Amino acid sequence: MRVWDIHVKHLCRKHLLGEHRELHGLWNILTKHGGKGGYSHHPETKRWIGKSKALYNRHEELVAEMTKRDYQHHSPLDKKLATGSADQKDFINTIKEQKVILKEKPCECFVEKHKK
C-alpha cells in the first residue's frame, strides 16, 4: 500500500493508477470502517489518520492527472467525509527518497510525456 507524495505528473501509468486504487482502499478504511480493517495498522494508513481532507486532495490531484491523460474516472470520493488536516507532513520516506525509489524502478516515472 502506498500513496506517493511527489507531484502526480511524474508518475507513470502503473504508479498513477495503482496509487488511485490503493488510495480508495485507504479512504474506505479511514472513512467507512472507523480506521479498522486489514491494513489499519499499516504505516501508510496510520500517517493519514486525521488527514482525510489531505487524502481527498491527493485523490483530486490523481483524478486531474488521469483526466489529462484521457483516462476515465468513475469513483469520486464523498467530499463530506474529507475532514481533518488538509496537509500531509508525515512521510514514511522523504520526497527525495521517494524520487530515488521511483527512478530505480523499471517504469516510466519521471518521463516527460506519459501515454495511456
N, C-alpha and C positions, 0 to 999 in steps of 0.2 A: 504494500500500500504506500503510495507516495503522491503528495501534492507538491510540485516544484514551486520555488519562489522566484525563479527567473522570469523574464518577460516572455509571454506566450509566443511571440513572433519567432523565437529561437527554437521552438520545439518542432521536431519532425512529426510527420503524420502519426506514427506509432505512439510517441510520447504525448502528443496533444490529445488524441482520442483516448488513450489509456488513462491519462490523468482525469479526463472528463468522467470516464466510467468510475474510477476509484473515488473521485470527489462525491459522486452520487451515493456511493456506499457509505462514505464517511458522513455525509449530510443525514442519511437515514439513521445512522447510529446516534448522532448528536441531537436530532430534532424529533425523531419518531420513536426511538427506543430508550430515551432518557439516559443516553450515554452508556447503555448496556448492550451486550452482544458479543459476538465472536472476536471482534477487533477493538473492543472498548478499552483494552489495556495497552494497545499498540502505541508506541511513542508518537506516531503520526496523528493518531486520534487524540491523544492527550494534549498535544500542542494546540489543538483547535477548540478545546473546551472553553466556553465563554466568549468565543470569537466567531459565531456563526454568521455575523454580518461580514466579517472579513472573508469567510469561506464563500458566502454568497457573491461577494465582489469578485473573487477569483473565478468563480463559475461564469460570471458575466464576461470576464476577460477571455476565458476559453471560448465561450459561445461567439463572441465578436470575431475571434481569430478563425473559428470554424466557418463562420459565415463568409468571411473574407476569402477563404479557400474553397468556397462553394460546397461545403458540407451541409447536410440537412440537420436541423436540431429540433427535436420534438419532446424534450424533457426539461421544461422550466422548473425552477425551484420556487417554492412559496415564499415570497418576499416577507410576508408577515412573520415567518419563523426566523428571519435574519435579525438576531438580537446580539447584544454584547458589543465587544470591540470591533471596529471596522479595520483595525490594524493588526497585522501578524508580525510580531517582532521576535517570536521564539522560533529558532531554527534547529533542526537536527544536524544539518550541515550548513555552513555559511553559503552565501550566494556564490562566492569564489569557488568553494569546494564543489557546489552543485554544477557549476560550469565545467570544471575539470572532469567530474563524473560523467556528464553527458558527452563531452568531447572525446572521452575514451571509449564510448560505446560505438558499436558498428552500425551507426544510423546516420541520418542526415540532419541531426540537430545542429544548429548554427550555420546551416546553409542558407544563403540569402533568399532564394526562391523555393518555396515548398510547393509540391504538387500533390494532387489527390492520389 
